[in-house]
């Protein structure tokens, strides 16, 4: 009798825990994150940090630093059909969006730091 009553309760507890964690960003491999974003990290990318969140949609965030002079050639090669945004999140110098069949969107923002370094933040999400 205990097994029969305990199984539904255990299932309910597991479901509540799983539901609670849905949509939380978790660390992922940056190569996989960039594949989802239909791109690749530039040669010499430094300090890449990648996360993904899944629920009804998938959202991937990639942040890394690169040589400032290499940013424009990299983004032009990876996302040639991007559109430039008129405004950017505070602290970023340039932002753009690439769209793939109106099902996957990739937002890229760049902030130019001291010296020759650019901080790049990429957010890819599907609908």
Secondary structure as UniProt FT lines:
FT   HELIX           2..21
FT   TURN            22..23
FT   STRAND          26..27
FT   HELIX           30..36
FT   TURN            37..38
FT   TURN            43..44
FT   STRAND          46..54
FT   STRAND          58..67
FT   HELIX           68..70
FT   HELIX           71..78
FT   TURN            80..81
FT   STRAND          83..84
FT   TURN            90..91
FT   STRAND          94..100
FT   TURN            101..103
FT   STRAND          104..112
FT   TURN            115..116
FT   STRAND          117..126
//
